[in-house]
Amino acid sequence: MRLHPLAADGLIAAALTTVAVLLGTEAVAQGWPALDPLAWTLVALLTLPLVLRTRAPVTVCLAVHACWAVYVTLDYWPVVGSFGPMLAVYTVASLRPTRTAAACAALLAGVWIYAGLRSDAGAMASVVGQAVGFPLVLWRFGYVARRTGELTLRLRAEQADRARREVAEERVRIARELHDVVAHHIAVINVQAGLARFVFHSDARTARDALDTIEGASGEALAELRRMLGLLRADGVQGADGAPAPGLDQLDEMVTRVRTGGVGVELRVMGTPRPLPPGVQLCVYRVVQEALTNVLKYAPGADAAVELAYRAGEVTVSVTDGGPVEGLDPVTPAERGGHGLIGMRERAKLYGGTILVGPRSEGGFGVRLTLPTPVQAARRGDTVRE
């Protein structure tokens, strides 16, 4: 439970009033006159205004010092009324600029010396020491409290700004995810629609298979869209339907879907498969998906090869194609990639990996991704060759 600041100040004022009352009953034993109703009224005026110390610190400080000066002038025991002014000086130092705090500290020192002159001039050396030491200590403590409060507010503002940037970056990442998913499925749908139209009258079976593929790809695209939109609306990592992110166990399904689009794809797995973190699997899956989508769009008629290799401390995946067949319009390497290349690069960097993207010397295009397993904290720089 956290008290309201006004309630906390009220409790502090009540505590100081109690201490002053207890000290006031000891005035006679200390050789001072007993406190009469006027003295008790002044004691109340020295402590009770501290309820408002954080709302009007300078005003409260001046008021309690004025009451303390009157109290001392009437020759009552000065110690009884000293706690309120000291707390008021600390409050000013913790909430107001240094010059204002210094002036209030000097006021406390002046009244303190005045009280010493009214009581016992023989102990003035001790009184002056107290008049200098107490205000300095109170000012220092208040200054530290004020700086701590300012740094806390600045830290909270920086944390809020960092949180806003992270949210924006996460939304950009989700947008890239959505681009990868939709671009892949739309590319498959586009190829299958062209195939179905071409064989619609001559090969009904092939046309039906193409339409079935279109139906499946469009359904998956819609499911991915719902998942991503659910992620944007929800607080969790998964989508609204709770479906897990795609991983390496779905590479065969992806390759089969691309084959139905007219691209001969060969999938090879080297090494002993082992469990990988979901994020690494998603990174590999999306890079392969983007690379095969580029083959569908930019290398018509080309065959592709996907090679997944498990090695000590890392996993490597490469996607290569032999280039478009003769007679079809190729897309120059400079036109490949775009946002897809940026997404692949950012994914590799996110998981501490490297990626090579560019034309191959033997012809065609290639993508090679290497990710450390498990993901290392130290991220290695990516290398992109275009």
Helices and strands as residue ranges (DSSP letters): H 5-24, H 37-47, G 48-52, H 57-73, G 78-81, H 83-95, H 98-119, G 121-123, H 124-198, H 204-233, G 248-250, H 251-260, E 265-270, H 278-298, E 304-311, E 314-321, G 333-335, H 339-350, E 354-359, E 365-372
